[in-house]
Amino acid sequence: MTLAEVSEQQLDTHPALGWSRGETDMAKQRVNWLRTMGLVEKRGDEYALTNDGFRFVESAVEK
């Protein structure tokens, strides 16, 4: 997903975040935080879950 897509997805699923639509600063902070944990990797101008990221999401959904 691009930063714009991450931002829109987060606002669509968590409107309480209160981010401004069209602004990607908060999405950039979020994906960079996930990158530091090895859960997301950058591929060109898009971000994708790593294998560890997929396992984390699956575990979180199960709980």
C-alpha positions in Angstrom: 0.0 0.0 0.0 1.1 3.6 -0.6 1.2 6.0 2.3 -2.1 7.6 1.0 -3.7 4.1 0.9 -2.5 3.4 4.5 -3.9 6.7 5.7 -7.3 6.1 4.0 -7.5 2.5 5.3 -6.7 3.6 8.9 -9.3 6.4 8.7 -11.9 4.1 7.3 -11.4 1.5 10.0 -10.5 3.8 12.9 -12.2 7.1 12.4 -11.4 8.1 16.0 -7.8 8.6 15.0 -8.8 12.0 13.7 -6.2 12.2 11.0 -6.9 14.7 8.2 -7.7 13.1 4.9 -5.1 13.7 2.4 -2.3 14.2 5.0 0.0 11.2 5.2 2.3 12.3 8.0 0.7 10.1 10.6 0.6 7.1 8.3 4.3 7.6 7.5 5.0 7.6 11.3 3.0 4.4 11.7 4.6 2.5 8.9 8.1 3.6 9.9 7.3 2.4 13.5 6.2 -1.0 12.1 9.4 -1.1 9.9 11.6 -0.7 13.0 9.9 -3.8 14.4 10.4 -5.7 11.2 6.7 -6.1 10.5 6.6 -3.9 7.4 9.0 -3.4 4.6 9.2 -0.6 2.0 9.1 -1.7 -1.7 9.6 1.4 -3.9 6.8 3.8 -2.9 4.7 1.0 -1.3 4.7 -0.7 2.1 4.0 -4.4 2.6 3.8 -6.8 5.6 6.8 -9.0 6.1 6.4 -12.7 7.0 6.6 -11.6 10.7 4.0 -8.9 10.0 1.6 -11.5 8.6 2.1 -13.7 11.6 1.6 -10.8 14.0 -1.7 -9.8 12.2 -2.9 -13.4 12.2 -2.2 -13.7 15.9 -3.9 -10.4 16.7 -7.0 -11.4 14.8 -7.2 -14.8 16.6 -7.1 -13.0 20.0 
